[in-house]
Structure formats: C-alpha cells, structure tokens
Amino acid sequence: MIKLTLKYIAISFLSVIFLNPLANSSLPDFTFLAEEYSSSVVNVSVVRKQKEKENQSGQMRQSPPGSPFDFFNDERFRDFFRNQPQKRMPQRTAGSGFIISDDGFIVTNNHVVEEAETIKITLSNDEVYDAEVIGLDPRMDLALLKINSEEDLPYVSFGDSENSKVGEWVVAIGNPFGLGGTVTAGIISALGRNIGSGPYDHFIQTDAPINKGNSGGPLFNMDGEVIGVNTMIYSQTGGSVGIGFSIPSDLVKPVIDQLKKYGETRRGWLGVMIQNVTEELAKDMDLDEAKGALVQQVVKDGPADKAGIEEGDVIIGFNKEEINDMRDLTTKVANTDIGKKIKIKLIRFGKEVELKVKIGRLEGNENKVNEEASNNIDKIL
C-alpha cells in the first residue's frame, strides 16, 4: 500500500514537471544579443563648468526649471550620476548613449549632456570622438548627438514599444559608474507608468539592474530592438533596487526625428489645460464611464478656443482615435504636425459633439495660461 502510494506521488510529481511550461522552460540566452549590439552602445563623458551656485555638498543634482524630472529633487529618486563635491572646475560626469545610424547619430538623455562644454564619446573599441549636440529636449529628457567617423559605425534600430508586454524579457546595456559596457537583464515590470514627472509620463518599468551612469542607454527586447531609453531609477541608496524607468521608443522616435530635422522639437499644441475624468466626476457629470480628458481651461485665441472647445467639455476622441485619459491626449497632440486639421470628438452636457481644430505649436505657447494653471504644467497641452 505504501509502495503504491509512493508510486502515485511520483507519477503526479512528474506530471506537474512535464505539463507545467514554466517548470520545463529555461532562461533565455542573452549572449547573442550582447555580442551583436554592445558595440552600438557608447560611453558619454561630459565636462561642464560648475557654477558657484551649484551644489557643492554632494547632494543630488537639481533638475532645471520646466524639466519633466523636477521630482529628482525628491531624495527618493536618484539621478543616474550624482554631482560629487567639487572644489575646482571643471566638473566631469558620465552617462550612456547608443548609435542609431552608421553616420554617427547618437541618442542619450538631456540631463547627461545639458550645459556641457565638451562631450566625448567612447566606442566599445575604445576609440574616442568629440560629439556635437544636434538638439536637446528637456521636456522628454532626450538629446541627439553626432560624431564623425571615416568608417561606418555599428548601430541599433528602434522597435515598437506599443507591442511590449509585462513579463517580457529585456536587456539593458550601459556605462554604470563609468565602468564601461555592462549588460544586465530582467523583465518588464509595468507599462505606462506615471510617476508624476511631467506631461509625457508613460514609462516602461523594469527590474533589469540599472545604476548611475546607465542614463541614456538602450533597453532592448529579445529581438535586439530598442524599446526604451533608460532614464532614471527609484532608490533610497543610490544603487539599483530593481525599479528602473525607460522612455518608451514610441515616444522617443518622433522627438529624435524632430531634433534631427530641425535641431529642436516642434510639438503640437491645442491650447487647453486638462485633467483626468475620475469616477466621482463621471458620476457628477452623468457620464457612462470615467474616460477621456476634461477641459479645465481654454487659452484665449488658442487652437481649441478658435475651434469652439469650452471649459467642461470632455474630449473622448482625437483624429479618429479613442482618448482614454489626459496623457493619452497629451501624447497624441504633441505628435501631431503643426498646422494639421484634426477632428475632435467630445461630450458636452451629455451629448457628443464633433469639432475640427487646427493644431498650433507648443513651443512659445507653454505659458499662455493663468497663474493657477502655471503650477500644473503637466496638464497643459
């Protein structure tokens, strides 16, 4: 009887092993990806003069006014490199970047190269180049650099972050602590993460170990496509605790295209201040569901005002696409060509209304709101 029972236990155990795909699967092999794409990742070394008013105590760097990363001033969040106490100029910092074309265009973070006097790029073969700043975007914390090489350079391509899934394996390659090319792996922990850093919050969260110096480096999917730009970590120690954030490639690509073409960003502008539709608001407004973007304020003579959009309207559609929340609308407006006419669907007093609006340009119009709204820059588009 005991032998029979043990026999059934053994059979049941083996059944679980062979029928459970997780138990029967192995970890992915990262060697090909590391060997194939590490040469496209670069070290970014920056020299900048340290102003007298700048931090001399070794505390975390303060983000510039208007930056979507003002929350870096919160001690809970650590920039990937800390301004060390400097008694003398110049100040030297380091980050990461990656080559996106064989003629030497390089993507990194704005905070890696902002206010730089000189920028040096070190390739995986230890060749060093001077870099030129093509364009900066403090709002998204992105920068486009250029180096000149007599030979074609290895480069990587962007993938569609929209196709990424939670639980998917990813690989980060960068320059942590100035050590040079370092490969780490993990999974996507969350998508569309909003951490209150600015209007374009839609981060990929990963547990792939990321540390100071990884800023500006790529986050790869298992197809070798860049689906994110590693930008920040959440940490109380300054090192990785398995909570890193990357800017999704679908947000990065249009910005880099603009920087490459114009040397600056040219985002679409609607001329409104918005907020999410909460369950409570939806109930008070007799809406079927808590969805869309509620218009709090309309800028006088702005695109929305000229189109007839009013305070209290709930925008639920933009260019035939559904609007789920305020960040959804913010991203779509920003990525729309200036001067393009777009159909907007909204709910006004319980009825659907469709209007046509001609998109303006955000740059130069950011401050056309009242003083109350100026404290809610992440709600302005």
Secondary structure, DSSP 4 states (H G I P E B T S, - for coil): -HHHHHHHHHHHHHHHHHH-TTTT------HHHHHHHGGGEEEEEEEEPPPTTS--SSPPPPPPTT-TTGGGGSTTEE-SS-----SSSPEEEEEEEEE-STT-EEEE-HHHHTT-SEEEEE-TT--EEE-EEEEEETTTTEEEEE---SSPPP---B--GGG--TT-EEEEEE-GGG---EEEEEEEEEEEE--SS-TT--EEEE-S---TT-TT-EEE-TTS-EEEEEEEEE-SSSS--S-EEEEEHHHHHHHHHHHHHHSS---EE--EEEEE--HHHHHHTT-SSS-SEEEEEE-TTSHHHHHT--TT-EEEEETTEE--SHHHHHHHHHTSPTT-EEEEEEEETTEEEEEEEE-EESTTTTT-S-HHHHT-GGGB-
